[in-house]
Amino acid sequence: MMMDDIDRHLGDRIKTEREARGWSLSILAERSGVSRAMINNIERGAASPTAALLGRLSGAFGLTLSTLLARAEAGHAGRLVRAADQPRWRDPRTGYVRRQVAPAIGSDLPLEVIEVELPPGAEIAYPAAAFAFIRQAVWVLKGRLTIQEASSAHDLLEGDSLEFGPPTEITFRNGTPDACRYVVVLLKC
């Protein structure tokens, strides 16, 4: 990777970190002790930041310098993730297929969007601990899905959605002769 590319990726990452916090250039300047003009130049790729300056910016974000650099390097592919590049995993026991739709690898977005295809007759059970630090909702795209949440059973049809309650054991079940496709949206707390 060329030095100009690294500077551009660092600038993009700094802008992303700043905007994710809802900060203006002035707020970041105040918190970091780096001038507003310098931050603007770095974000536009017009200036190469020094290690000391990056240390002040990363400190303002509550990140280590290595975390800021890793996020800049990981994020160079951009925010667009083509379907062919989205990681897929197949459960060898049930045939369940999980596709990580978003976010892009290396993103710090506290949200995940996952598409699942649950084969006919398949069932997947998760312990309450799997949901300890997340909130989630499910949206059925195709078929029928039964979700057993503690003592409550929810029968979801195409187009239905369910927001999960407090962490508890959850079972996803497809009791039909057809595959069920659904989206899980996770928010990391």
Phi and psi restraints in degrees (value plus and minus 20) as a CYANA .aco file:
   2 MET   PHI     -95.7   -55.7
   2 MET   PSI     134.7   174.7
   3 MET   PHI     -80.3   -40.3
   3 MET   PSI     -58.3   -18.3
   4 ASP   PHI     -81.5   -41.5
   4 ASP   PSI     -57.8   -17.8
   5 ASP   PHI     -84.3   -44.3
   5 ASP   PSI     -62.9   -22.9
   6 ILE   PHI     -82.2   -42.2
   6 ILE   PSI     -64.9   -24.9
   7 ASP   PHI     -80.7   -40.7
   7 ASP   PSI     -60.5   -20.5
   8 ARG   PHI     -86.3   -46.3
   8 ARG   PSI     -62.7   -22.7
   9 HIS   PHI     -85.5   -45.5
   9 HIS   PSI     -60.0   -20.0
  10 LEU   PHI     -83.5   -43.5
  10 LEU   PSI     -63.7   -23.7
  11 GLY   PHI     -80.1   -40.1
  11 GLY   PSI     -64.6   -24.6
  12 ASP   PHI     -81.6   -41.6
  12 ASP   PSI     -62.2   -22.2
  13 ARG   PHI     -86.5   -46.5
  13 ARG   PSI     -61.9   -21.9
  14 ILE   PHI     -82.6   -42.6
  14 ILE   PSI     -63.0   -23.0
  15 LYS   PHI     -83.3   -43.3
  15 LYS   PSI     -62.6   -22.6
  16 THR   PHI     -81.5   -41.5
  16 THR   PSI     -66.3   -26.3
  17 GLU   PHI     -80.9   -40.9
  17 GLU   PSI     -63.5   -23.5
  18 ARG   PHI     -84.2   -44.2
  18 ARG   PSI     -68.4   -28.4
  19 GLU   PHI     -88.1   -48.1
  19 GLU   PSI     -52.9   -12.9
  20 ALA   PHI     -83.1   -43.1
  20 ALA   PSI     -46.3    -6.3
  21 ARG   PHI    -112.5   -72.5
  21 ARG   PSI     -24.6    15.4
  22 GLY   PHI      53.2    93.2
  22 GLY   PSI       5.6    45.6
  23 TRP   PHI    -113.0   -73.0
  23 TRP   PSI     123.6   163.6
  24 SER   PHI    -103.3   -63.3
  24 SER   PSI     151.0   191.0
  25 LEU   PHI     -79.1   -39.1
  25 LEU   PSI     -58.8   -18.8
  26 SER   PHI     -82.8   -42.8
  26 SER   PSI     -61.6   -21.6
  27 ILE   PHI     -85.0   -45.0
  27 ILE   PSI     -65.3   -25.3
  28 LEU   PHI     -83.2   -43.2
  28 LEU   PSI     -59.6   -19.6
  29 ALA   PHI     -80.5   -40.5
  29 ALA   PSI     -64.1   -24.1
  30 GLU   PHI     -84.6   -44.6
  30 GLU   PSI     -63.1   -23.1
  31 ARG   PHI     -94.1   -54.1
  31 ARG   PSI     -47.4    -7.4
  32 SER   PHI    -121.6   -81.6
  32 SER   PSI     -41.5    -1.5
  33 GLY   PHI      58.4    98.4
  33 GLY   PSI      -5.7    34.3
  34 VAL   PHI    -124.3   -84.3
  34 VAL   PSI     117.0   157.0
  35 SER   PHI     -83.1   -43.1
  35 SER   PSI     130.0   170.0
  36 ARG   PHI     -77.6   -37.6
  36 ARG   PSI     -62.2   -22.2
  37 ALA   PHI     -83.4   -43.4
  37 ALA   PSI     -61.4   -21.4
  38 MET   PHI     -86.1   -46.1
  38 MET   PSI     -63.0   -23.0
  39 ILE   PHI     -81.7   -41.7
  39 ILE   PSI     -63.1   -23.1
  40 ASN   PHI     -79.6   -39.6
  40 ASN   PSI     -64.5   -24.5
  41 ASN   PHI     -83.8   -43.8
  41 ASN   PSI     -59.4   -19.4
  42 ILE   PHI     -86.4   -46.4
  42 ILE   PSI     -66.1   -26.1
  43 GLU   PHI     -81.4   -41.4
  43 GLU   PSI     -53.1   -13.1
  44 ARG   PHI    -104.8   -64.8
  44 ARG   PSI     -24.9    15.1
  45 GLY   PHI      58.3    98.3
  45 GLY   PSI      -4.4    35.6
  46 ALA   PHI    -108.8   -68.8
  46 ALA   PSI     -29.3    10.7
  47 ALA   PHI    -159.0  -119.0
  47 ALA   PSI     125.2   165.2
  48 SER   PHI    -114.1   -74.1
  48 SER   PSI      97.7   137.7
  49 PRO   PHI     -95.4   -55.4
  49 PRO   PSI     126.5   166.5
  50 THR   PHI    -104.0   -64.0
  50 THR   PSI     146.5   186.5
  51 ALA   PHI     -82.3   -42.3
  51 ALA   PSI     -60.3   -20.3
  52 ALA   PHI     -83.5   -43.5
  52 ALA   PSI     -63.3   -23.3
  53 LEU   PHI     -85.2   -45.2
  53 LEU   PSI     -63.2   -23.2
  54 LEU   PHI     -82.8   -42.8
  54 LEU   PSI     -55.1   -15.1
  55 GLY   PHI     -82.6   -42.6
  55 GLY   PSI     -60.4   -20.4
  56 ARG   PHI     -88.1   -48.1
  56 ARG   PSI     -61.4   -21.4
  57 LEU   PHI     -86.9   -46.9
  57 LEU   PSI     -65.5   -25.5
  58 SER   PHI     -84.5   -44.5
  58 SER   PSI     -57.2   -17.2
  59 GLY   PHI     -81.7   -41.7
  59 GLY   PSI     -59.9   -19.9
  60 ALA   PHI     -82.7   -42.7
  60 ALA   PSI     -53.5   -13.5
  61 PHE   PHI    -101.3   -61.3
  61 PHE   PSI     -30.9     9.1
  62 GLY   PHI      58.9    98.9
  62 GLY   PSI       7.4    47.4
  63 LEU   PHI    -138.6   -98.6
  63 LEU   PSI     135.6   175.6
  64 THR   PHI     -97.9   -57.9
  64 THR   PSI     138.9   178.9
  65 LEU   PHI     -80.7   -40.7
  65 LEU   PSI     -60.2   -20.2
  66 SER   PHI     -85.2   -45.2
  66 SER   PSI     -54.4   -14.4
  67 THR   PHI     -86.4   -46.4
  67 THR   PSI     -64.5   -24.5
  68 LEU   PHI     -80.4   -40.4
  68 LEU   PSI     -64.7   -24.7
  69 LEU   PHI     -84.8   -44.8
  69 LEU   PSI     -61.9   -21.9
  70 ALA   PHI     -82.6   -42.6
  70 ALA   PSI     -61.4   -21.4
  71 ARG   PHI     -85.5   -45.5
  71 ARG   PSI     -56.8   -16.8
  72 ALA   PHI     -86.6   -46.6
  72 ALA   PSI     -62.7   -22.7
  73 GLU   PHI     -87.9   -47.9
  73 GLU   PSI     -62.5   -22.5
  74 ALA   PHI     -89.2   -49.2
  74 ALA   PSI     -52.1   -12.1
  75 GLY   PHI    -103.6   -63.6
  75 GLY   PSI     -18.7    21.3
  76 HIS   PHI     -87.1   -47.1
  76 HIS   PSI     -37.5     2.5
  77 ALA   PHI     -95.5   -55.5
  77 ALA   PSI     -33.1     6.9
  78 GLY   PHI      76.1   116.1
  78 GLY   PSI    -198.5  -158.5
  79 ARG   PHI    -111.9   -71.9
  79 ARG   PSI     -34.8     5.2
  80 LEU   PHI     -99.6   -59.6
  80 LEU   PSI     108.4   148.4
  81 VAL   PHI    -143.0  -103.0
  81 VAL   PSI      89.9   129.9
  82 ARG   PHI     -87.7   -47.7
  82 ARG   PSI     127.3   167.3
  83 ALA   PHI     -72.7   -32.7
  83 ALA   PSI     -60.0   -20.0
  84 ALA   PHI     -86.9   -46.9
  84 ALA   PSI     -41.0    -1.0
  85 ASP   PHI    -118.5   -78.5
  85 ASP   PSI     -21.9    18.1
  86 GLN   PHI     -97.5   -57.5
  86 GLN   PSI     107.1   147.1
  87 PRO   PHI     -81.6   -41.6
  87 PRO   PSI     115.8   155.8
  88 ARG   PHI    -142.0  -102.0
  88 ARG   PSI     127.4   167.4
  89 TRP   PHI    -158.6  -118.6
  89 TRP   PSI     117.4   157.4
  90 ARG   PHI    -136.8   -96.8
  90 ARG   PSI     107.2   147.2
  91 ASP   PHI     -93.3   -53.3
  91 ASP   PSI      98.4   138.4
  92 PRO   PHI     -85.6   -45.6
  92 PRO   PSI     -43.1    -3.1
  93 ARG   PHI    -102.3   -62.3
  93 ARG   PSI     -65.3   -25.3
  94 THR   PHI    -125.2   -85.2
  94 THR   PSI     -38.9     1.1
  95 GLY   PHI      64.3   104.3
  95 GLY   PSI     -17.6    22.4
  96 TYR   PHI     -75.3   -35.3
  96 TYR   PSI     112.3   152.3
  97 VAL   PHI    -137.4   -97.4
  97 VAL   PSI     107.5   147.5
  98 ARG   PHI    -136.7   -96.7
  98 ARG   PSI     106.8   146.8
  99 ARG   PHI    -139.8   -99.8
  99 ARG   PSI     102.3   142.3
 100 GLN   PHI    -100.3   -60.3
 100 GLN   PSI      81.2   121.2
 101 VAL   PHI     -96.9   -56.9
 101 VAL   PSI     -64.6   -24.6
 102 ALA   PHI    -174.7  -134.7
 102 ALA   PSI     135.4   175.4
 103 PRO   PHI    -108.3   -68.3
 103 PRO   PSI     159.5   199.5
 104 ALA   PHI     -85.5   -45.5
 104 ALA   PSI     130.6   170.6
 105 ILE   PHI     -78.3   -38.3
 105 ILE   PSI     112.7   152.7
 106 GLY   PHI      70.0   110.0
 106 GLY   PSI     -26.9    13.1
 107 SER   PHI     -92.3   -52.3
 107 SER   PSI     132.3   172.3
 108 ASP   PHI    -124.8   -84.8
 108 ASP   PSI      -6.2    33.8
 109 LEU   PHI     -79.0   -39.0
 109 LEU   PSI     107.5   147.5
 110 PRO   PHI    -102.1   -62.1
 110 PRO   PSI       8.6    48.6
 111 LEU   PHI    -151.2  -111.2
 111 LEU   PSI     122.7   162.7
 112 GLU   PHI    -148.8  -108.8
 112 GLU   PSI     121.8   161.8
 113 VAL   PHI    -141.6  -101.6
 113 VAL   PSI     102.2   142.2
 114 ILE   PHI    -147.2  -107.2
 114 ILE   PSI     112.5   152.5
 115 GLU   PHI    -122.9   -82.9
 115 GLU   PSI     115.7   155.7
 116 VAL   PHI    -146.0  -106.0
 116 VAL   PSI     119.4   159.4
 117 GLU   PHI    -136.6   -96.6
 117 GLU   PSI      97.8   137.8
 118 LEU   PHI    -125.9   -85.9
 118 LEU   PSI      96.0   136.0
 119 PRO   PHI     -83.7   -43.7
 119 PRO   PSI     142.3   182.3
 120 PRO   PHI     -74.7   -34.7
 120 PRO   PSI     114.1   154.1
 121 GLY   PHI      55.8    95.8
 121 GLY   PSI     -20.9    19.1
 122 ALA   PHI    -101.2   -61.2
 122 ALA   PSI     133.2   173.2
 123 GLU   PHI    -163.6  -123.6
 123 GLU   PSI     114.3   154.3
 124 ILE   PHI    -147.3  -107.3
 124 ILE   PSI     104.8   144.8
 125 ALA   PHI    -132.2   -92.2
 125 ALA   PSI     118.6   158.6
 126 TYR   PHI    -144.9  -104.9
 126 TYR   PSI     121.0   161.0
 127 PRO   PHI     -96.6   -56.6
 127 PRO   PSI     141.4   181.4
 128 ALA   PHI     -76.9   -36.9
 128 ALA   PSI     -53.6   -13.6
 129 ALA   PHI     -79.8   -39.8
 129 ALA   PSI     -45.5    -5.5
 130 ALA   PHI     -87.9   -47.9
 130 ALA   PSI     -35.6     4.4
 131 PHE   PHI    -135.6   -95.6
 131 PHE   PSI      -6.8    33.2
 132 ALA   PHI     -81.4   -41.4
 132 ALA   PSI     -59.2   -19.2
 133 PHE   PHI    -139.6   -99.6
 133 PHE   PSI       8.6    48.6
 134 ILE   PHI    -157.5  -117.5
 134 ILE   PSI     139.3   179.3
 135 ARG   PHI    -137.0   -97.0
 135 ARG   PSI     127.3   167.3
 136 GLN   PHI    -169.2  -129.2
 136 GLN   PSI     138.0   178.0
 137 ALA   PHI    -158.2  -118.2
 137 ALA   PSI     132.2   172.2
 138 VAL   PHI    -142.7  -102.7
 138 VAL   PSI     121.6   161.6
 139 TRP   PHI    -151.8  -111.8
 139 TRP   PSI      99.7   139.7
 140 VAL   PHI    -103.8   -63.8
 140 VAL   PSI     104.0   144.0
 141 LEU   PHI    -112.9   -72.9
 141 LEU   PSI     -55.7   -15.7
 142 LYS   PHI    -172.2  -132.2
 142 LYS   PSI     115.0   155.0
 143 GLY   PHI      71.4   111.4
 143 GLY   PSI    -174.4  -134.4
 144 ARG   PHI    -154.6  -114.6
 144 ARG   PSI     117.8   157.8
 145 LEU   PHI    -154.0  -114.0
 145 LEU   PSI     110.2   150.2
 146 THR   PHI    -125.7   -85.7
 146 THR   PSI     109.4   149.4
 147 ILE   PHI    -137.4   -97.4
 147 ILE   PSI      99.0   139.0
 148 GLN   PHI    -116.7   -76.7
 148 GLN   PSI      93.6   133.6
 149 GLU   PHI    -140.1  -100.1
 149 GLU   PSI      82.9   122.9
 150 ALA   PHI      35.9    75.9
 150 ALA   PSI    -141.8  -101.8
 151 SER   PHI    -114.8   -74.8
 151 SER   PSI     -15.9    24.1
 152 SER   PHI    -123.6   -83.6
 152 SER   PSI     112.1   152.1
 153 ALA   PHI    -127.2   -87.2
 153 ALA   PSI     112.4   152.4
 154 HIS   PHI    -139.0   -99.0
 154 HIS   PSI     103.1   143.1
 155 ASP   PHI    -121.6   -81.6
 155 ASP   PSI      89.0   129.0
 156 LEU   PHI    -124.1   -84.1
 156 LEU   PSI     113.4   153.4
 157 LEU   PHI    -126.1   -86.1
 157 LEU   PSI     152.2   192.2
 158 GLU   PHI     -69.4   -29.4
 158 GLU   PSI     106.4   146.4
 159 GLY   PHI      73.0   113.0
 159 GLY   PSI     -36.3     3.7
 160 ASP   PHI     -95.8   -55.8
 160 ASP   PSI     133.7   173.7
 161 SER   PHI    -154.9  -114.9
 161 SER   PSI     138.3   178.3
 162 LEU   PHI    -161.8  -121.8
 162 LEU   PSI     108.2   148.2
 163 GLU   PHI    -113.9   -73.9
 163 GLU   PSI     111.1   151.1
 164 PHE   PHI     -99.6   -59.6
 164 PHE   PSI     129.5   169.5
 165 GLY   PHI    -107.9   -67.9
 165 GLY   PSI    -174.0  -134.0
 166 PRO   PHI     -78.7   -38.7
 166 PRO   PSI     134.3   174.3
 167 PRO   PHI     -73.6   -33.6
 167 PRO   PSI     108.4   148.4
 168 THR   PHI    -175.8  -135.8
 168 THR   PSI     148.0   188.0
 169 GLU   PHI     -81.2   -41.2
 169 GLU   PSI     115.9   155.9
 170 ILE   PHI    -153.6  -113.6
 170 ILE   PSI     116.7   156.7
 171 THR   PHI    -142.0  -102.0
 171 THR   PSI     109.8   149.8
 172 PHE   PHI    -121.0   -81.0
 172 PHE   PSI     107.1   147.1
 173 ARG   PHI    -154.8  -114.8
 173 ARG   PSI     114.1   154.1
 174 ASN   PHI    -133.7   -93.7
 174 ASN   PSI      77.8   117.8
 175 GLY   PHI    -111.6   -71.6
 175 GLY   PSI      -3.1    36.9
 176 THR   PHI    -125.6   -85.6
 176 THR   PSI     148.7   188.7
 177 PRO   PHI    -102.7   -62.7
 177 PRO   PSI     -18.8    21.2
 178 ASP   PHI    -137.4   -97.4
 178 ASP   PSI     133.7   173.7
 179 ALA   PHI     -84.8   -44.8
 179 ALA   PSI     129.5   169.5
 180 CYS   PHI    -136.1   -96.1
 180 CYS   PSI     113.8   153.8
 181 ARG   PHI    -139.5   -99.5
 181 ARG   PSI     109.9   149.9
 182 TYR   PHI    -165.9  -125.9
 182 TYR   PSI     143.3   183.3
 183 VAL   PHI    -134.3   -94.3
 183 VAL   PSI     115.0   155.0
 184 VAL   PHI    -131.2   -91.2
 184 VAL   PSI     108.2   148.2
 185 VAL   PHI    -132.9   -92.9
 185 VAL   PSI     100.8   140.8
 186 LEU   PHI    -132.0   -92.0
 186 LEU   PSI     114.3   154.3
 187 LEU   PHI    -135.7   -95.7
 187 LEU   PSI     100.6   140.6
 188 LYS   PHI     -99.8   -59.8
 188 LYS   PSI     106.3   146.3
